[in-house]
Amino acid sequence: MKMTMYIDDDLLNRVMAATGSTSKTKAIDLALREMDRRAELKRIATEGLGLSAEELKGAFDPASDRDATLRLAEKPVTYGRKSRSRR
């Protein structure tokens, strides 16, 4: 669909640079698709998937978590103040 609209040149140039788009049309199409994707994720986060906690656990494939072994091997991090030496 063709349309005429005002689009800020600096903004469009930044979007083109950030996305690597080679044309204004591609940059605008990508930006619109990204906004649509974010809106859908927001909707899903708000409404949920309609699955119970147990169903969600069953839907997760542990084999897809390649970093689980690395996380289990890490030492726990402790946060806090370092002790100060007394003079």
N, C-alpha and C positions, 0 to 999 in steps of 0.2 A: 504494500500500500504506500503510495506517495503522499507526503504531507509537507507543509511548510511550517517551520517553527523556529523560534529563537533558541539557540543553545550557546551558552557561554564558551567562547573559543578557548580560553585558558583551561577551563574544566575539561572540555573535550580533548584537548591536547594531553592533559595529565592522564585521563582515562586511556587514551590511545597508547601512551608510553607505559603505563602500568600493566596493560593487558597485552601489549605487543601487537595490537590490531594494526592492520595495514591500511584500513579505510575507516572513514567516519561511520559509515553504515555498520560495519562489523563491530566497532567500538560501542555504538548505541545499542545494537542487538545484544551484545554480550552484557552490557550494563542492565538492560531490561530483564534479561534472563536471570541474572544474578539477583536482582531485586525480587523477582518471582520466586526463586529458589529460597531466599531468606524468608519470605512471607509464608511459604509452605512449611518450612522448618519451625517457624514461630507457631503456626497453627497446630502442627503435630505436638510441639512441646506443651501447648496450652490444653489441647483436647486429649492428648495421649493417643496411644495406638489401639486402645480398647483391649489390652491384654492384662491379665492378672500378673502379680509378681512372679508366680511360679511359671506362667507361660513365657514371660520375658526371660527368665533364667534358662528355660528350655530352648529358647530361640537363639541364644548365644552359642556360638561354636568356639570352644576353648582353643581349638587348633588355630584359630585366626589371631590369637593373641601371642605373637612371636616374642614379645618382650617379657612375658610372664616369668620365664626362667631367670632372666637378668634381674628383674625386680626382686625375686625371692633370694637371689644371691647377694643383693646389696645389704650393707650394714645399715641399720636404722640411723637416721640423722637425729641428733639431739640439738635442740636450740636452747639458748639461754646465755646468760652472761658468763664471761670468763672470770675466773677468780682473780682477784687483785692481790698482788703481794703487799704485805704490810711492811712499812719501813720502821 
